[in-house]
Amino acid sequence: MPITESAKKALRQSIRRHKRNLQKKEAIKELVKKIKKLAAAGKVEEAKALLPQAQKAIDKAAKSFLHKRAASRRKSRLFAGINKYSAGSH
């Protein structure tokens, strides 16, 4: 356990950031899951409508806890997956 006041405050900040980052990470996972599910069900247009929302969430995560290349890779794979279903090679 932290002893000094500054260490106690740093721990509190760390816990708050951790909770916030987990919420953002879960939101991204849910969005991606929803998009993939819609695309697999043949509802490609609905899935494409959610893409900007997912892209925005991933970009925001790249500013804080997600590496920029990891964010880029996730977006790329998401778009590639949607394009696969929209091309009809299901």
C-alpha positions in Angstrom: 0.0 0.0 0.0 1.2 3.5 -0.7 2.5 5.5 2.3 3.0 9.1 1.1 0.1 11.3 0.2 1.3 11.7 -3.4 1.5 7.9 -3.8 -2.0 7.6 -2.4 -3.3 10.1 -4.9 -1.5 8.4 -7.7 -3.1 5.1 -6.8 -6.6 6.8 -6.8 -5.9 8.3 -10.2 -4.6 5.0 -11.5 -7.8 3.2 -10.4 -10.0 5.8 -12.0 -8.1 5.7 -15.3 -8.2 1.9 -15.2 -12.0 1.8 -14.8 -12.5 4.4 -17.6 -10.2 2.5 -19.9 -12.0 -0.7 -19.3 -15.4 0.9 -20.1 -14.0 2.2 -23.4 -12.4 -1.1 -24.2 -15.7 -3.0 -23.5 -17.7 -0.4 -25.6 -15.3 -1.0 -28.6 -15.6 -4.8 -28.2 -19.4 -4.6 -28.1 -19.5 -2.4 -31.2 -17.2 -4.6 -33.2 -19.2 -7.7 -32.1 -22.4 -6.1 -33.2 -21.0 -5.0 -36.6 -19.6 -8.5 -37.2 -22.9 -10.1 -36.2 -24.9 -7.8 -38.5 -22.6 -8.4 -41.4 -22.7 -12.2 -41.0 -26.5 -12.1 -40.9 -26.5 -10.3 -44.3 -27.4 -6.9 -42.9 -24.3 -5.2 -44.4 -25.9 -1.8 -44.7 -26.8 -1.7 -41.0 -23.3 -2.8 -40.2 -21.8 -0.1 -42.4 -23.9 2.5 -40.6 -22.2 1.5 -37.3 -18.6 1.7 -38.8 -18.1 5.4 -38.2 -19.1 5.0 -34.6 -16.6 2.2 -34.1 -13.9 4.0 -35.9 -14.4 7.1 -33.7 -14.2 4.9 -30.5 -11.1 3.2 -31.7 -9.4 6.5 -32.6 -10.2 7.9 -29.2 -8.8 4.8 -27.6 -5.6 5.3 -29.6 -5.2 8.6 -27.9 -5.1 7.1 -24.5 -4.6 3.4 -23.9 -4.4 1.7 -27.3 -1.3 1.8 -29.4 -1.8 3.7 -32.7 -0.7 0.8 -34.8 -3.0 -1.6 -32.9 -5.9 0.8 -33.5 -5.1 1.0 -37.2 -4.9 -2.8 -37.4 -8.3 -3.2 -35.7 -9.9 -0.6 -38.0 -8.4 -2.2 -41.1 -9.5 -5.7 -40.1 -13.0 -4.5 -39.3 -13.4 -2.7 -42.7 -11.9 -5.8 -44.5 -14.4 -8.0 -42.8 -17.3 -5.8 -43.8 -16.1 -5.6 -47.4 -15.9 -9.4 -47.5 -19.5 -9.7 -46.7 -20.6 -6.8 -48.9 -18.8 -8.3 -51.9 -21.0 -11.4 -51.5 -18.2 -14.0 -51.1 -19.9 -15.2 -47.9 
